[in-house]
Amino acid sequence: MPTRRLAAATAAAAVSVLGLLPAATAQADTGATTGKAGAVVLRTDLDVSLLNKTVSAPLSVALNEVHAPATASKTALSATLDGVDGGRPFNVLRADVATARAAADKQRAEGYSNLVNARVNVPGLAAVPLITVEQVTSKAVCAAGKRPTAHSNLLGSVSVLGRKATLSTSGTTTVDVPSLGQVRLDLSRTATTSRTAAATALNLRVSVNPLKLNVSEVEGQVTLARATCEAPVAAAVEPSPSVGSQTTPEPKPEHLAETGGSSATPYLVGGGALLLAAGGGALVLARRRRAGGGSDAG
């Protein structure tokens, strides 16, 4: 009888020791959001006035404007304005290559635009292009947890209203052609915040009145090769309630770390295992003695 009591006490002690071990804390993923990206190779916001401003027609068009996830590679854009060129369509832009690409997922967002051998026209200037460029590109990259980046590049020459222009990398360049008008250009405009980025290869502020005849006046802005992005929000990991004993927890000893464990944890595990083994052995020994006693009595 004492042996059985010893075994039961040993097993209970082992369970008590194991119950002191800290419960594992589960982790819950709150989920990440997908980033955003966009790109466009040409956008116009122009006001076209005809016949001494008796007729006004807005020219607001975009070529290859995309938002993630999407890619566009159309190389020509035409528009029609009543009273201009007999009401027939005219080409606002024509290029050998005109590509806009936007991609985004939960780790990264990227916008990209590229123009090669591009020519932009406005109403009233059939023979003289507003601007021609050999190549312009813009790229904006926003990765989760990293500083966004924005870059624009101008490769080759640029001509404005038929004149070759030398653009400044900082500030504004003004091209004034007395018989045609004035164009102010901003090269490689970029902007970044902690989560967003935007890059514009060329931004033109246009004021055109051919020969000052007031037959066709054009005012407004033209944007070439723009890319934007917004970084995804990284997934937040929050601890879920720990699953442990239902009894009221004992006060935590001062020497334990905030995680609930200490350097004594391995010894507690080992001690519990030994106590379980000892209890099991004592129980087996008690059964053998009882079995032996029964056979002797027979």
C-alpha positions in Angstrom: 0.0 0.0 0.0 2.7 2.5 0.8 4.3 1.7 -2.5 1.1 2.6 -4.4 0.8 5.8 -2.5 4.4 6.7 -3.4 3.8 6.1 -7.1 0.7 8.2 -7.1 2.5 11.0 -5.2 5.4 10.9 -7.6 3.2 11.1 -10.7 1.3 14.1 -9.2 4.6 15.8 -8.5 5.7 15.3 -12.1 2.5 16.8 -13.4 2.9 19.8 -11.1 6.5 20.4 -12.3 5.5 20.2 -15.9 2.6 22.6 -15.2 5.2 25.2 -14.2 6.5 25.4 -17.8 5.4 28.5 -19.7 2.6 27.9 -22.3 3.5 28.6 -25.9 2.2 31.8 -27.3 0.5 31.6 -30.7 1.2 34.3 -33.3 -1.6 35.8 -35.4 -0.9 37.5 -38.7 -3.2 40.5 -39.2 -2.4 40.5 -43.0 -0.7 42.9 -45.4 -2.2 45.3 -47.9 -1.3 45.4 -51.6 0.6 48.4 -52.8 -0.6 50.7 -55.6 1.2 51.8 -58.8 0.3 53.8 -61.9 2.0 55.0 -65.1 1.1 57.1 -68.2 3.3 58.1 -71.2 1.3 61.2 -72.2 -1.3 63.3 -70.5 -2.7 66.7 -71.8 -4.7 69.3 -70.0 -5.1 72.0 -72.6 -7.6 74.6 -73.4 -8.0 75.2 -77.1 -9.5 78.6 -78.2 -10.6 79.2 -81.7 -11.5 82.3 -83.7 -10.5 84.9 -81.2 -11.8 82.8 -78.3 -15.3 82.6 -79.7 -15.1 78.8 -79.5 -13.4 77.0 -76.6 -12.7 73.2 -76.5 -10.8 71.3 -73.8 -8.2 68.8 -74.9 -7.8 66.4 -72.0 -6.4 63.0 -73.2 -4.1 60.3 -71.9 -2.1 57.7 -73.7 -1.4 54.3 -72.0 -2.6 55.3 -68.6 -2.5 52.2 -66.4 -3.0 51.2 -62.8 -1.6 48.1 -61.2 -1.6 45.4 -62.4 -1.6 46.4 -66.1 0.7 47.1 -69.1 0.0 49.1 -72.2 2.1 49.7 -75.3 0.0 51.6 -77.8 2.2 54.0 -79.9 -0.3 56.5 -81.3 -3.0 58.7 -79.9 -5.4 60.7 -82.0 -8.1 63.2 -81.0 -10.9 65.1 -82.6 -11.9 68.7 -81.9 -14.7 70.5 -83.6 -13.5 73.4 -85.7 -9.9 72.2 -85.8 -8.6 70.8 -89.0 -12.1 70.5 -90.5 -13.2 68.3 -87.6 -10.9 65.5 -88.7 -8.8 63.6 -86.1 -5.3 64.7 -85.6 -2.4 62.9 -83.9 -1.7 64.3 -80.4 1.2 61.9 -80.0 3.1 59.4 -82.2 6.1 57.4 -81.0 8.2 54.4 -82.0 7.8 53.0 -78.5 5.2 54.1 -75.9 5.1 51.7 -72.9 3.4 52.1 -69.5 3.6 49.4 -66.9 2.3 49.1 -63.3 2.7 46.2 -60.9 1.9 45.7 -57.2 1.7 43.0 -54.6 2.0 42.8 -50.8 5.8 43.3 -50.9 6.4 45.9 -53.7 4.7 48.4 -56.0 6.3 49.8 -59.2 5.3 52.1 -61.9 7.3 52.5 -65.2 6.8 54.5 -68.4 9.0 54.8 -71.5 8.8 56.9 -74.7 11.1 56.6 -77.7 11.2 58.9 -80.7 8.1 60.7 -79.6 6.4 63.7 -81.2 3.6 65.7 -79.6 1.3 68.0 -81.6 -1.3 70.5 -80.6 -4.2 72.1 -82.6 -3.2 74.9 -84.9 0.4 73.7 -85.4 0.1 71.1 -88.1 3.6 71.6 -89.4 5.5 72.3 -86.2 5.4 69.8 -83.3 5.1 71.1 -79.8 7.9 68.9 -78.7 10.0 65.9 -80.0 12.1 63.7 -77.8 14.5 60.8 -78.5 13.8 58.9 -75.3 12.4 59.6 -71.8 11.7 57.2 -69.0 10.3 57.4 -65.5 10.3 54.8 -62.7 8.9 54.8 -59.2 9.5 51.9 -56.7 7.8 51.5 -53.3 8.8 48.5 -51.2 7.3 47.6 -47.9 9.4 48.8 -45.0 11.9 50.7 -47.3 12.2 54.3 -48.5 10.5 54.8 -51.9 12.6 55.9 -54.9 11.7 57.9 -58.0 13.9 58.4 -61.1 13.5 60.0 -64.5 15.9 60.0 -67.4 16.1 62.0 -70.6 18.3 60.5 -73.3 19.2 62.3 -76.5 18.0 65.6 -77.9 14.8 67.6 -77.3 13.2 70.1 -79.8 10.5 72.5 -78.8 8.4 74.4 -81.4 11.0 73.3 -84.0 14.0 74.6 -82.0 16.5 72.3 -80.3 16.4 73.0 -76.6 19.0 72.6 -73.9 17.2 71.6 -70.7 18.4 72.4 -67.2 18.5 69.6 -64.7 17.2 72.0 -62.0 14.7 74.7 -62.4 12.7 75.6 -65.5 13.8 76.0 -69.1 11.8 78.5 -71.2 11.7 78.3 -75.0 10.2 81.4 -76.6 9.5 81.4 -80.3 8.1 84.9 -81.3 6.0 83.7 -84.2 4.5 80.7 -82.4 4.5 81.0 -78.7 6.2 80.0 -75.4 6.8 76.7 -73.7 8.2 76.3 -70.2 9.7 72.9 -69.4 10.5 71.2 -66.1 12.9 68.2 -66.5 12.9 65.1 -64.3 10.5 66.2 -61.5 10.5 63.7 -58.6 8.8 63.6 -55.2 8.9 61.0 -52.4 7.3 60.5 -49.0 7.7 57.8 -46.4 5.4 55.5 -48.5 4.9 57.2 -51.9 6.9 58.2 -54.9 6.3 60.0 -58.2 8.5 60.7 -61.2 7.7 62.9 -64.3 10.3 63.0 -67.1 9.0 66.2 -68.7 6.3 68.7 -67.7 5.4 71.4 -70.2 3.4 74.6 -69.6 2.2 75.7 -73.0 1.1 79.0 -74.3 0.8 78.9 -78.1 -0.8 81.5 -80.5 0.7 81.0 -84.0 1.7 84.3 -85.5 -0.7 85.9 -82.9 -3.5 85.6 -85.3 -5.9 84.5 -82.6 -7.1 81.7 -84.9 -6.1 78.9 -82.6 -4.7 79.5 -79.1 -3.5 76.7 -76.8 -3.0 77.1 -73.1 -2.3 74.4 -70.4 0.0 71.6 -69.5 1.4 68.5 -71.1 3.0 65.6 -69.1 5.4 63.1 -70.6 6.4 59.7 -69.0 5.0 59.8 -65.5 5.2 56.9 -62.9 3.8 56.7 -59.4 3.6 54.1 -56.5 2.4 53.6 -53.0 4.1 51.1 -50.7 2.1 48.2 -49.3 1.6 48.1 -45.6 3.7 45.4 -44.0 1.8 42.6 -42.1 1.6 43.2 -38.4 2.2 40.2 -36.0 0.3 40.3 -32.8 0.4 37.7 -30.0 -2.8 35.8 -29.3 -3.8 34.8 -25.8 -1.6 32.0 -24.4 -3.2 28.6 -23.8 -2.2 27.4 -20.3 -3.5 26.1 -17.0 -7.0 27.2 -16.0 -5.8 27.7 -12.4 -4.9 31.1 -11.0 -1.3 31.8 -12.0 1.2 32.1 -9.2 3.1 35.4 -8.9 6.1 35.5 -11.2 9.5 35.2 -9.5 11.6 38.3 -9.9 14.5 36.4 -11.5 12.3 35.1 -14.4 12.6 36.9 -17.8 9.5 38.7 -19.2 8.9 35.7 -21.5 8.0 33.5 -18.5 11.1 31.2 -18.8 14.4 31.1 -16.9 17.6 29.2 -16.8 16.0 26.6 -14.5 13.5 25.5 -17.2 15.7 22.6 -18.5 16.1 21.3 -14.9 12.4 21.4 -14.3 11.7 19.4 -17.5 14.4 16.8 -16.6 13.1 16.6 -13.0 9.6 16.1 -14.1 10.6 13.3 -16.5 12.6 11.5 -13.7 9.7 11.8 -11.3 7.3 10.3 -13.9 9.7 7.4 -14.5 10.1 6.8 -10.8 6.4 6.8 -10.2 5.8 4.3 -13.0 8.5 2.0 -11.7 7.1 2.0 -8.2 3.7 1.1 -9.5 5.0 -1.8 -11.5 6.9 -3.1 -8.4 3.8 -2.9 -6.3 1.8 -5.0 -8.8 4.5 -7.6 -8.9 4.6 -7.9 -5.2 0.8 -8.3 -5.0 0.9 -10.9 -7.8 3.7 -12.8 -5.9 1.8 -12.7 -2.6 -1.3 -14.2 -4.3 0.6 -17.1 -5.7 2.2 -17.9 -2.3 -1.2 -17.9 -0.7 -2.4 -20.5 -3.2 
